[in-house]
Amino acid sequence: MLARLHSMKAMFDTAAKSYPTAQRTANCLQKLQRLNQSLRHEEPDRIPISDFFWGSFIERWRKELGLSADANPYYYYDLDWIVTVPNMDPWIRPFETLKETAEEVVVKTGFGAIMHKHFEFPMPEMRAWETDTFEKLERAVFDDPRDGRRFLSAGDNQIAGVGDGFQRNSPAWLDTVKSLHPDFPVYGSMIEVSECLTRLIGQENTMLWMAEYPERIGAVINRIGVFYLDMAKAEIEAGAGWLDGFVIWGDVAYKKGTFMSPRYWREYFKPWVAQMAEAAHAAGLPVIYHGCGNVKAIFPDYIEMGIDAYNPLEVKAGMDVVALRQQYGHRIGFCGNSDMQVWEGGDREAIRREVLRKLNAARGGGYIFQSDHSVSSAVSGQTYDYIVKLVREFGKYPIQLPAEFTEAI
């Protein structure tokens, strides 16, 4: 995601001047400068750090560190950036409650997904889909991608409302952006076609129908691509003057490789990622692409598209930020790759080895420190506290790591 860098210095500077900076704290402006310098592959004062947090982790973190019930890790650690999500549902509508008890809830969302959320477990289950045949998919007509309710009104939406937590009537996106704007660099975000299909018809149907009807579903992909490109442009317009960057979400890979052939991805999925990135860049916004799994086969394509940084670089899928920096140099930035499984183990020495080794990738800029996915409830509050302190201690420029953790870049 961090790949549309170096040549974009003028773009970032121009964008920063156009923001309502009078409303921002001096500390926020320093964080914005730090983040943008990193994305330009310059060395700021220190490595930027942030993350995505499960609600269940935040509850554990508060309890274990003896913090107040409203304590927030972004504010507590003064983290360097934050991502926001508008209503990306194909159909703007309230959740239809199919079952609800004190222990669980089953709803149908604006993706037409039947989702089961058991409150004791961290993530929901997609049980079925309203769009359950290929013919229905071909006939599907979505609501207006530019409908103002996506950005300006509170309401139910799947991505904000059904995840590790459960929330009805999520706040209006722009209100959230404005509330964060004084204290953090704020990124907007949009899913791309692959992520839509997973939520709209399920991963199994997606892959099956691509195999059975490659050209017909290719036409569907192109139609959905137009839909989310228009929505991204509308979001950027709605957030003009408030956004500092843009995240594109789109899982296209698993542990061993891409879900579809690289050729098929390049023909049908890639063009829409490229156009979405181009739209963000035209508005002066750097772009971070979030895609899980092993994307080594198509990684050069993200460089070609000018992605400023790639996230999350999952270790368990064979991604290694130090090796990637050695291979690609500063042609793209990196965001993430600190091994969540090591964090969950809680071993301080193993965590120290993991964190300090990954800081090698920050030499010359171009690196934002985060986990290789998101901070789960299996991570203790003390562990995350220790990790932040490590990065703050050893992430100052010029990077000076103990000899045993230093690797050539």
N, C-alpha and C positions, 0 to 999 in steps of 0.2 A: 504494500500500500504506500510505502514511503518512497515511491520511485519517480515521481515527477519533480525532480529536484533542481539541482545546480542552476540550469538555465532559467529557472523560475524566480530568481531573487527579486528582479524588478516587479514581477507579478505580486509577490508576497508584500513587498514594501508598499506598493500602490494600494493594495487591498487594506493593509493596516491603517493607512492614512485616511481611508474613507469611512472607518468605523467610528461610532459615537464614543470615542475614547474618554470623553469627559466623565462618562458614567463608570469607568473602570478604575479599580484600585491600581496603585503603582505596582503592587506585587503581581497583579494579574497581567499587566503589561510586560513585566519582566518574564513571567511564565510564557507569554505569547512570543516574546523575542527568543527565548530559549528554545521553544518548540520549532519555530520557523528557521532559526539558525541550524538546528539539527537536520531539518528536512532539506535544507540547502547544502548539507554536508559541510557545514562549518562547525567549529568547536565553540559552544557557548560556555557559560560558567560551569555547568554540570550537565549530566545526562538527565533528560526529562524522564519522569516516572509517573505512571498511572496504572489503572487496570479496570476490568469489569468484575463486579462483585455479586455473588449470589446473595439474595436476601437472607438466607439461612446462615451464610458466613457472617454477615453483619451482626445478626443476633448473637452468634457465638462470640464474636470479637468484642462486642459491648460487654457481655457477661464476664468473659475471661480477663479483660483489662479493667473491669470495674467502672465502665463508662455510663453515661446517662442514656436513657431510653431513646433519645433522639440523636445520639452521636453518629456522625457520618464520616467514613474513612476519607472521602475526598477533601473535606474541610479539616479533619483532624490531622492528616498528614500533609495538607496543603499541596495536593497532587497537581500535576501540570496540565491536564486536559480532561475533557469529559465529552461523551457522545450522547446525542439525543435522537429519539425516533418519533416521527409523525405517525398518523394512521395510514398504513400501507395496505389495509384490507381491500381486496377487489370490490367487495360490496360493503358499503358503509351502513352498518346496522347494529343494534344492540345484541349482546349475547342472548341466545335462546337457551334458557336453562332447562335441561332434560332431567337432571337429578341433582339434589343438593341435600347434604346432611352436615352435621358438625365435623365429619371426618373427610368429606370429599365433595366434589362438584363435577358435573358433566355438562358441558355447554357446546352449542354449535356457534361458530364464530363467523366473522365476515369473510373468511376464506372458505366457508362451507365445511370446515373441519369439525368433526365430533371429537372433542378433547376432554379427557378425564384427568382431573387434578386431584390427587390424594395429598392432603395437607401435610402428612407425615414424611412424604418423600420429596426430594428436591426438584425433580423435573416431571412435566406432564406426559401423558400418552395420547398420541393421535390414534383414535380407534377406527375411524371411518371418514369418508369424504362425501359430501353432497355431489361433487363431480366424480362419479364412480365409473363412468364409461368414457371411451375415447370420443364417442359421438357427442356426449355432453360437453366435453372439453372443447371440441371444435365449434360448438354452438354458443359457448359461454360469452356473454356480453357483460362487461364490468361497468361499474359506476364511473363517473367522470374523474379522471386522475387529477384534475385541477380543482375539484370541489373544495371550497374553502374550509369545510368541516374537518378535513384531514389535518389542517395546520392551525386553525383558529378556534376550534370548539372542543370542549371536553366530550368524552364518550368512550364506549367500549371499543377496543381493538386488540387483535390477537397477540401481536408481538409485544406490546406493552403490558397486556393484561394477563396472559397465560404463559407462565414460564416457571422459574423456580419459586415464584410467588403467584398470587392470584389477585387481580384488581379489576373492579368494575369502574366505569366512568373515569378513565385516565384523564389527567389534566390536559388542557389544550397545549399542543406542542410549542407554539410560539411563547406562551406564558412561561413554560419551563425554560426555554432558551433565555428569555429576558431575565428570569430570576437568577440564572447561573452566570450571566454575562459579566457582572461586575467583578467576579472572583476567579473565573476560569476561562481559558480558551475553550470555546464551545464549537463542536462539530455537529453538523446535521448528518443525516444518513438516509440511504435508500437500499432496499434489496434489489437484486437483479434477477433475471429469469429463472436461474437454477433454484434459487431460494424460494421463489414464488411457487414453482412446481412442487417442491417438497411439501409445502404447506397446503397447496390447492388440491393435489391428487395423491400425494405420498411418494416416497422415494422408489418403492417397488414398481408402482404403475409408471412412474416417469421413465425408468430404465427399460421396462418391458415394452412400453409404447414406442420409445425411441428405436428399439430393435424391430418391432413389428411394422411401424409406419414412419420410417425415418424422414421422408420428405414431407409428409402431412403434418407430423408434429413439428418439423422444422418451420412450417408456415405458422403454426401456433406460437412457437418460440418467438418468431419475428413480430407477431401481433402483440404478445406480452411485452416484448422488448420495447416497442413503441409506447405502450401503456406506462411502463415504469420510467422510461426516459422522460416522458411528459410530466410525470409526477415529480421526478427529481428536479426538473426545471422549475416547476411550480413551487416546490419547497425552497429552492434557492431564491426565487423571487420573494416569497413570503418572509424569508429570513434575511433579506438584504440589509446589510448594516449590522447584523447581529451575529453572523456566523464567521468562524475563523478557518473552517475546513470542512471536508466532506468524507464520510465513510461509505463505501459500497460493500454490501454484504452479499456473499454468494458462495456457499459451499459446493464445490464441484469435484471433491476428491475424498477418498477414504484412506486407510492406513497404508495401502500399497500403491495407489495411483489414482488417476481420474475415474469418475463414474462412467464417463463416455470416452470414446477415442479422442486423442488430441485433435485429429482432423475434424471430427464432428463438432467438437467444442469451438475450434477456430472458425468453422463455417457459420455456426448458428448463435453461439453464446458470446463469443469474444467481441463481435461488432457492437453489441449493445453496452458492454462494459466500457469499450473505448469511447463511445459517444457520450455516455454518462460522465466519464472522467473529463472529456473535452468540455462538456457543459459546465462542470464545476471549475475547471481551470479558467474558462472564459470569464467567470465571475470572480476570479482572483482567489479561489479556494484550493489549497493543496488537497490531495486525495490519498486516503489510506484504504487499501482493499483488505477486507477480512474474508479469508477463505480457509476452512479447516482442511486437514488431510495432507497427503503427499502430492504436491503440485510441481514436482521437479520437472516433469515432462513438458510443462507449459510455462515454467517460470520466466524464461526469456521473453515470453509474450507480454508479461506485465511490465517489463522494462520497455519494450517496444511501445506499449500504450502510454507510457509516461507516468505510470503509477508512482507516487512519491514514496510510499512505504507499504510493505506487505506485513500483514498480521493474520493469525497469531503464531505461525511457524511451529506447529505441534511437534514436540520431540518424539512422542510415541509413533508418529508417522514418518520418522526418519529425517525431519528437518533440523538443521543445525546452523545457527546464525553465524558462527565463526567460520565454518566451512563455506557458507554462502558468501560471506564477505571476501574470503580468499578467492573464490571462483569469480565473483561478479564485481569486486571492488566497490566503487562508489557510484555505480550506475543506477542503484536503487537503494532505498532506505529500508530499515527493518524495525519492526515493532513487536516485541514479545520474545518468545522462545525460551523463557526460563521455565524449567521442567516442573509442572504442577505435581507430578507424582513424587518428586523429591520433596517439594514443599509439604505434601500431605504426609510424608514419612516422618517429618519433624526432627530428623537428625541434624543438629546444628553444624557439624563438620561437613556433612554431605551438602547441606544447603550453602554453606560458605564456598565450597568448591564449585558448585553449580553456578551460583550468582557471579562470582568473581571471574570465572572463565568466560562467561557470556559478555562481560564488560569489554573484552578485547575487541568486540565488533563495533564498539563506539569510537574507536580511534579515528580521527578525522571527521567526526560527526556522523549523522545518518543513522542514529540508533535511539529508539525510545524503549526504556526498560518496562516490560510487562511480563506477565505469565504467558505460557504457551496456549492458553485458552481463556479461562476466567477463574477467579478465586472461589473455590468450592467450600462447602461446610466442613470438609475433611481437613482443612487447614486451620490450625489453632490461631487464636488472636496473637499469642506471643510470637509465633513463627512469622506472621506477616509483619509484625512490629520489628522483628530482627532483620527481615529482608530489606525493609525500607531504610533502616539505619545503615546496613551494609552498602546499599547503593548510594546513599548520601555521603558516606565516608570515602568510598573508593571511586565514586563516579564524578569527582571533580576533575576539570581539565587543567593541565594536561593529565591524561590518565596514567597513573603510576600504580601498577599492580605488583604484589609480591612475585618474585621470580618464578615460583612454582605454578603460578596461574597465568603466566604471560605466554602468549602464542603470537607468532609472526602473522601479520596481516598484509 
